[in-house]
Amino acid sequence: MWESGVVMQKMLGYMRKAIQEFDMLQDGDRVAVGVSGGKDSLVLLQGLVLLRRFIGIDYSVVGITLDPQFGGVPNDYSAVEELCRQLETEYHVILTQIGEIVFDVRQEKSPCSLCAKMRRGALHDAAKEYGCNKIALGHHYNDAVETFVMNLFTEGRIGCFSPVSYLSRKDLTMIRPMVLAPEKEIRRAAERCGLPVVKSVCPADGHTNRERTKQFLADMERNDKGFTDRLFGAMRRAGIDGWAGKTYKDYTIKKD
C-alpha cells in the first residue's frame, strides 16, 4: 500500500484539497464508494483508503458495485474484489435488473437518463443497508465542465452537479472527492497503479451526449488553450450549485 501511495501522490493531493475545500468528510463518517469498475471509481476507492492514513479525519470506506447485468449476464468483478482485499476494505457486489429493464423491457432510445436514475436509487438503498451516511462518486474536473456545458446547450439552463449534496429523503450526503482532478491525472494514476479496470459492456457506451460534449470541449481546447479552465473558473466564481467552496465564498458575497 505504501508504494501505491507514492504513485498516487498527485491524485491524493487533488482529493485532499477537494475534501478540505468543500468540507466533505468528518470524523465517524462511513462512506459508500460507488464502484462501477471504471478507472474513475477505482482511483477514488484506492485514494480514499490511502488518504485515511494522513488526512486527519477518522472515517471508514465501503465499496459497492451495482451490476446492471446487461444482456442478463453478470459481469466479473473478481479483480475488484481482490483489490479491496488487498486494501483491507469492505466490498459488496449487488446484482440488479437495470440492464434488462432499460434495454429489453423499456427499450429506451436514450437509455442513459433512466439507467442513471435507477442506479442512483439502488446505490442509495445499498448505502443505507450497509450503514453508510455518505456516498462518494468518481466525478472529476472534466465531468463537471461537461455537465455544465450539457445543461447550458441541451437544457438551456445554468447548473451542474454539486461537490456536496444532502439527500434529505434518504438522510445521505453525496460527495465527489475528485472534482478538482483532471481526467488525464486519474487515467495516469490508474495505469501506474495497475488498477483492475473492468471494461464496460453497456450497449450505449461511447454513443452518448456526454461523449459528444467531451469531443466538443477537446476541439475547443485545441483551438483555444485554457477554454476548459475558464469555464471551470466561471462556475466557481459564480458559486453555481455550491461550487464556490471556501476559496470563492467571499468573492460571491462581495459580488452580490
C-alpha positions in Angstrom: 0.0 0.0 0.0 2.9 2.4 0.7 4.1 2.0 -3.0 0.6 2.8 -4.2 0.6 5.9 -2.0 3.8 7.1 -3.7 2.3 6.5 -7.2 -1.0 8.1 -6.2 0.7 11.1 -4.5 -0.5 13.7 -7.1 -4.1 12.3 -7.1 -4.2 12.3 -3.3 -3.3 16.0 -3.4 -6.2 16.8 -5.6 -8.5 14.7 -3.4 -7.3 16.2 -0.2 -7.7 19.7 -1.5 -11.3 19.0 -2.6 -12.2 17.3 0.7 -11.0 20.3 2.6 -12.2 22.9 0.2 -15.8 21.6 0.3 -15.8 20.1 3.8 -16.7 16.7 2.5 -15.6 14.4 5.4 -16.0 14.4 9.2 -14.9 12.0 12.0 -17.1 9.0 12.2 -18.3 9.0 8.5 -18.9 5.7 6.9 -18.5 6.3 3.2 -20.0 4.1 0.5 -17.9 4.3 -2.7 -19.9 3.6 -5.9 -17.5 1.3 -7.7 -18.5 0.8 -11.4 -15.2 -0.9 -12.2 -14.0 2.0 -14.4 -10.8 4.0 -13.8 -12.5 6.8 -12.0 -14.3 4.8 -9.4 -11.2 2.6 -8.8 -8.9 5.6 -8.3 -11.5 7.1 -6.0 -11.7 3.9 -3.9 -8.0 3.5 -3.5 -7.5 7.2 -2.9 -10.0 7.4 -0.1 -8.4 4.3 1.6 -4.9 5.8 1.3 -6.0 9.2 2.5 -7.2 7.9 5.8 -3.5 7.5 6.8 -2.7 11.2 6.9 -5.7 13.4 6.3 -6.5 13.6 10.0 -10.2 12.6 9.6 -11.4 9.3 11.1 -13.7 7.7 8.5 -14.3 4.2 7.0 -14.8 3.1 3.4 -17.2 0.5 1.9 -17.0 -0.4 -1.8 -20.4 -1.1 -3.5 -20.8 -2.3 -7.1 -24.2 -2.4 -8.8 -24.1 -5.0 -11.6 -26.7 -4.0 -14.2 -26.3 -7.5 -15.8 -26.5 -6.2 -19.4 -27.9 -9.0 -21.6 -28.9 -10.9 -18.4 -25.3 -11.8 -17.8 -23.4 -10.9 -14.5 -20.1 -9.1 -15.1 -16.9 -10.3 -13.5 -15.7 -8.1 -10.6 -13.4 -10.6 -9.0 -10.3 -8.4 -9.7 -12.0 -5.5 -7.9 -12.8 -7.9 -5.1 -9.1 -8.8 -4.9 -8.1 -5.1 -4.9 -10.5 -4.5 -1.9 -9.0 -7.5 -0.1 -5.5 -6.0 -0.6 -6.8 -2.6 0.7 -8.5 -4.4 3.6 -11.7 -2.7 2.6 -15.3 -4.0 2.8 -16.8 -4.7 -0.6 -20.2 -5.8 -1.9 -21.5 -6.6 -5.4 -25.2 -6.3 -5.9 -26.9 -7.9 -8.8 -29.7 -5.8 -10.4 -32.1 -6.0 -13.3 -31.2 -2.5 -14.5 -29.8 -3.6 -17.9 -32.8 -5.8 -18.6 -35.3 -3.1 -17.7 -33.6 -0.3 -19.6 -32.7 -2.1 -22.8 -35.0 -5.1 -23.1 -38.3 -4.2 -21.3 -38.4 -0.4 -21.9 -36.2 -0.4 -25.0 -35.1 3.2 -24.2 -33.9 5.2 -27.3 -32.0 7.4 -24.8 -31.2 4.9 -22.1 -28.6 6.9 -20.0 -31.1 9.0 -18.0 -33.3 6.1 -16.8 -30.2 3.9 -16.2 -28.6 6.7 -14.1 -31.8 7.3 -12.1 -32.2 3.5 -11.3 -28.5 3.2 -10.4 -28.8 6.2 -8.0 -31.8 4.7 -6.3 -30.2 1.3 -5.9 -26.9 2.9 -4.6 -28.8 5.0 -2.1 -30.6 1.9 -0.8 -27.4 -0.1 -0.6 -25.6 2.6 1.3 -28.3 2.7 3.9 -28.3 -1.1 4.1 -24.6 -1.2 4.9 -24.8 1.6 7.5 -23.3 4.4 5.5 -24.1 8.1 5.9 -22.2 9.3 2.9 -21.8 8.2 -0.8 -18.7 9.0 -2.8 -18.8 9.2 -6.6 -16.0 9.4 -9.0 -16.9 12.5 -10.9 -13.9 14.6 -11.8 -13.0 18.1 -13.1 -13.8 17.3 -16.7 -17.1 15.7 -15.8 -18.1 18.9 -14.1 -17.3 21.1 -17.1 -19.0 18.7 -19.5 -22.2 18.6 -17.3 -22.2 22.5 -17.2 -22.0 22.6 -21.0 -24.6 19.9 -21.5 -27.0 21.7 -19.2 -26.4 25.0 -20.9 -26.8 23.8 -24.6 -29.1 20.9 -24.2 -31.5 22.1 -21.4 -31.0 25.8 -21.7 -30.1 26.3 -18.0 -27.1 27.2 -16.0 -26.2 24.5 -13.5 -24.1 21.5 -12.6 -24.0 18.7 -10.1 -22.7 19.8 -6.7 -19.4 18.8 -5.0 -21.5 18.0 -1.9 -25.3 17.3 -1.9 -27.5 16.4 1.0 -30.3 13.9 0.1 -33.0 14.7 2.7 -35.3 11.8 1.7 -32.6 9.2 2.4 -30.6 11.2 5.0 -27.4 10.7 2.9 -24.8 13.1 1.8 -23.3 12.7 -1.7 -19.7 13.8 -2.1 -17.4 13.9 -5.1 -13.8 14.0 -3.8 -12.1 14.1 -7.3 -13.9 17.2 -8.7 -10.6 19.1 -8.7 -8.7 16.3 -10.5 -8.3 16.4 -14.3 -9.3 13.2 -16.1 -5.8 12.7 -17.5 -4.3 12.6 -14.0 -6.9 9.9 -13.0 -6.0 7.9 -16.1 -2.3 8.1 -15.3 -2.9 7.1 -11.7 -5.0 4.1 -12.7 -2.3 2.9 -15.3 0.7 3.4 -13.0 -1.1 1.6 -10.1 -2.2 -1.2 -12.4 -5.7 -0.9 -11.2 -8.1 -3.7 -12.4 -10.3 -1.7 -14.7 -13.5 -3.6 -15.7 -14.5 -2.9 -19.3 -17.9 -1.5 -19.7 -20.3 -3.8 -21.6 -23.1 -1.2 -21.8 -24.7 -1.2 -25.3 -24.8 2.6 -25.3 -21.1 3.1 -24.2 -19.3 5.6 -26.4 -22.5 6.8 -28.1 -23.8 9.4 -25.6 -24.4 13.1 -25.4 -21.6 13.2 -22.9 -19.2 11.7 -25.4 -20.2 14.3 -28.0 -19.7 17.1 -25.4 -16.3 15.7 -24.4 -15.3 15.9 -28.1 -16.6 19.4 -28.4 -14.6 20.6 -25.4 -11.5 18.8 -26.8 -11.9 20.6 -30.1 -12.3 24.0 -28.4 -9.3 23.3 -26.2 -7.1 22.6 -29.2 -8.2 25.9 -30.8 -8.2 28.0 -27.7 -5.9 26.7 -24.9 -7.4 27.3 -21.5 -11.0 27.2 -22.6 -12.0 24.4 -20.2 -10.2 26.1 -17.3 -12.0 29.3 -17.9 -15.4 27.6 -17.9 -14.5 25.8 -14.6 -13.3 29.1 -13.1 -16.5 30.8 -14.1 -18.6 28.1 -12.4 -16.6 28.5 -9.2 -16.5 32.3 -9.1 -20.3 32.4 -9.8 -20.9 30.0 -6.9 -23.2 27.8 -9.0 -24.6 24.8 -7.1 -22.1 25.0 -4.3 -19.0 25.3 -6.4 -17.7 28.5 -4.7 -16.3 26.4 -1.8 -14.1 28.2 0.8 -11.9 29.8 -1.9 -14.7 31.8 -3.6 -17.2 32.2 -0.8 -16.2 35.8 0.0 -16.0 36.6 -3.7 -19.6 35.6 -4.4 -20.8 37.6 -1.3 -18.9 40.7 -2.4 -20.1 40.3 -6.0 -23.8 40.3 -4.8 
